[in-house]
Amino acid sequence: MKPDLVLKITLLVAAFASFVLSVTLYFQAEDGDLSGRLNGIYVGIWVPSILALGAFILSGDRRKKHE
């Protein structure tokens, strides 16, 4: 497999796993458990961060190839 494809798949799996973990943490928290809900929101913020990191890494690779 090409390294770019492996990186893309890894990033998408990590973002999806973060999303699933976030939803699980949020909805498994009890009604009065504000800490549990906030943990779910915090983990949910990881999803765009993981995807942005992947875009940053992949754009750097493309610039090097065109030079």
FILO-456785 format. One record per residue (C-alpha): residue in one letter; x, y, z; residue number from 1. Coordinates in nm, 3 decimals. Layout:
<rs>
   res         u         v         w     n
     A         X         Y         Z   NUM
...
</rs>
This chain:
<rs>
   res         u         v         w     n
     M     0.000     0.000     0.000     1
     K     0.108     0.354    -0.064     2
     P     0.209     0.556     0.245     3
     D    -0.041     0.832     0.159     4
     L    -0.327     0.584     0.152     5
     V    -0.221     0.430     0.482     6
     L    -0.207     0.777     0.640     7
     K    -0.551     0.870     0.506     8
     I    -0.707     0.547     0.631     9
     T    -0.541     0.582     0.971    10
     L    -0.663     0.939     1.012    11
     L    -1.018     0.853     0.911    12
     V    -1.027     0.556     1.149    13
     A    -0.890     0.772     1.432    14
     A    -1.147     1.046     1.365    15
     F    -1.432     0.795     1.349    16
     A    -1.317     0.624     1.670    17
     S    -1.300     0.963     1.841    18
     F    -1.652     1.043     1.725    19
     V    -1.789     0.711     1.850    20
     L    -1.611     0.750     2.184    21
     S    -1.744     1.104     2.217    22
     V    -2.104     1.002     2.157    23
     T    -2.065     0.707     2.394    24
     L    -1.923     0.921     2.675    25
     Y    -2.186     1.190     2.628    26
     F    -2.490     0.964     2.629    27
     Q    -2.369     0.722     2.896    28
     A    -2.333     1.005     3.147    29
     E    -2.609     1.022     3.404    30
     D    -2.855     1.313     3.398    31
     G    -2.676     1.506     3.672    32
     D    -2.325     1.408     3.565    33
     L    -2.196     1.728     3.408    34
     S    -1.838     1.599     3.411    35
     G    -1.929     1.298     3.198    36
     R    -2.108     1.516     2.943    37
     L    -1.815     1.757     2.926    38
     N    -1.577     1.466     2.870    39
     G    -1.788     1.362     2.572    40
     I    -1.777     1.713     2.430    41
     Y    -1.402     1.735     2.487    42
     V    -1.337     1.410     2.301    43
     G    -1.569     1.532     2.023    44
     I    -1.339     1.827     1.966    45
     W    -1.065     1.581     1.870    46
     V    -1.243     1.489     1.545    47
     P    -1.178     1.815     1.354    48
     S    -0.832     1.837     1.511    49
     I    -0.737     1.493     1.378    50
     L    -0.873     1.573     1.033    51
     A    -0.697     1.912     1.025    52
     L    -0.368     1.749     1.124    53
     G    -0.410     1.501     0.840    54
     A    -0.482     1.778     0.590    55
     F    -0.176     1.968     0.711    56
     I     0.051     1.664     0.678    57
     L    -0.083     1.566     0.337    58
     S    -0.058     1.921     0.199    59
     G     0.307     1.936     0.306    60
     D     0.377     1.612     0.120    61
     R     0.216     1.744    -0.198    62
     R     0.419     2.064    -0.190    63
     K     0.743     1.868    -0.164    64
     K     0.646     1.653    -0.464    65
     H     0.577     1.956    -0.686    66
     E     0.904     2.131    -0.610    67
</rs>
